[in-house]
């Protein structure tokens, strides 16, 4: 930044107005030593020079990039090209990470909107056949020996893993029931809890849902009433001269987060058939 005269002084009020901040902000910057007035006269009036606009711009840039005022002060006291490049590089990495987090949250919110709309608009209790593409899940194994607390701990561990590795970016989540339990009517004995992935990741706990034909039904109601929907779907499969060929997948389209009453839950059941 170049000026015709760096000796021209302006009052704190003028400086604050041009910079778009309050005088209180400039008082604070003075107190912590990152931007002191060029002159304080015998009456206590504060004056800034034109060259200090460059310092203010630098402070604002670093602050907008997420740099603390303490780190800004340290930089200004040891200002140099190498330090400037170092701090800018570090802040760019930090902002890139934040951008990725925001983009992931946008995908998650958009997915929540789409899944909730799908739950509202789908026909409940109507079986149908669907040709499904391969899908990818992060799963945690569940056993009959697990207590309720064990399950919560397992699912929470999986959730934290997905968050830490930026994998949790779409809905829905749900349960996987193995073929034996589906055929025997043991619908509450899930083999896995899953979180759906947007794409295939090279990650532990990755589970691939096979491409193929599925009998699908949207169950409306609590998990306690889901056996009736399973039976209706199994009757539909038999009526289509098909057999159960794989696992059942329960997608919670509308659950705890969006419905206060469990009887308003919408759970889509998909059973692999042939």
Secondary structure, 3 states (H helix, E strand, C coil): CCCCCCCCEEEHHHHHHHHCCCHHHHHHHHHHCCCCCCEECCCCCEEEECCHHHHHHHHHHHHHCCCCHHHHHHHHHCCCHHHHHHHHHHHHHHHHHHHHHHHHHHHHHHHHHHHHHHHHHCCECCCEEEEECCEEEEEEECCCCCCHHHHHHHHHHHHHHHHHCCCCCCCCEEEEECHHHHHHCCCCCCCEEEEECCCCCCCCCEEEECCEEEEEEEEECCHHHHHHHHHHHHHHHHHCCCCEEEEEEEEEEECCCCCCCHHHCEEEEEEEEC
